[in-house]
Amino acid sequence: MVFLWFISWKLTLFMLVATPIFSIFILLFIRSMKKYKKIYQDSLAKANSLANEVFGNVRVVKSFATEQK
């Protein structure tokens, strides 16, 4: 820090002020993304289970329709 102060005291002060502010914004952004990530994962799981059910029932439909292929 002393070395930085001798190079540019204005830039060092800016860095000391800006770093905590940016850190707070980044932490808030991460927290909000965790909430949206959970919502996304839940909806993806629902869609996946629906797709598995639909594709799994194709064989049953074909057997009732007596199709060969």
TAFEN-V435502 format. One record per residue. N is the residue number from 1. RES is the residue in one letter. SS is DSSP state (A for helix, B for strand, O for the rest). PHI is phi in whole degrees, 0 to 359 (* if undefined). D_LAST is the distance of its C-alpha to the last C-alpha in Angstrom with 1 decimal. Layout:
BEGIN
N_RES_SS_PHI_D_LAST ; N_RES_SS_PHI_D_LAST
END
This chain:
BEGIN
1_M_O_*_74.7 ; 2_V_A_296_78.3 ; 3_F_A_297_77.2 ; 4_L_A_297_74.9 ; 5_W_A_297_77.8 ; 6_F_A_288_80.1 ; 7_I_A_288_77.6 ; 8_S_O_205_76.8 ; 9_W_A_290_77.9 ; 10_K_A_292_76.3 ; 11_L_A_293_72.9 ; 12_T_A_295_73.3 ; 13_L_A_296_74.2 ; 14_F_A_299_71.2 ; 15_M_A_296_68.9 ; 16_L_A_292_70.5 ; 17_V_A_275_69.9 ; 18_A_A_283_66.5 ; 19_T_A_300_64.7 ; 20_P_A_295_64.9 ; 21_I_A_296_63.9 ; 22_F_A_296_60.8 ; 23_S_A_296_60.0 ; 24_I_A_296_60.1 ; 25_F_A_297_57.8 ; 26_I_A_294_55.3 ; 27_L_A_296_55.4 ; 28_L_A_295_54.8 ; 29_F_A_296_51.9 ; 30_I_A_296_50.3 ; 31_R_A_297_50.7 ; 32_S_A_291_49.1 ; 33_M_A_292_46.1 ; 34_K_A_297_45.6 ; 35_K_A_294_45.3 ; 36_Y_A_291_42.8 ; 37_K_A_295_40.8 ; 38_K_A_294_40.4 ; 39_I_A_298_39.2 ; 40_Y_A_297_36.7 ; 41_Q_A_295_35.4 ; 42_D_A_295_35.1 ; 43_S_A_291_33.1 ; 44_L_A_293_30.8 ; 45_A_A_294_30.2 ; 46_K_A_296_29.4 ; 47_A_A_296_26.9 ; 48_N_A_294_25.3 ; 49_S_A_292_25.0 ; 50_L_A_295_23.5 ; 51_A_A_296_20.8 ; 52_N_A_297_20.0 ; 53_E_A_293_19.8 ; 54_V_A_294_17.6 ; 55_F_A_289_15.0 ; 56_G_A_288_15.4 ; 57_N_O_273_14.6 ; 58_V_A_296_11.2 ; 59_R_A_296_9.8 ; 60_V_A_294_12.4 ; 61_V_A_295_11.6 ; 62_K_A_295_8.0 ; 63_S_A_291_9.7 ; 64_F_A_287_12.5 ; 65_A_O_272_10.6 ; 66_T_O_53_9.1 ; 67_E_O_271_5.7 ; 68_Q_O_273_3.8 ; 69_K_O_247_0.0
END
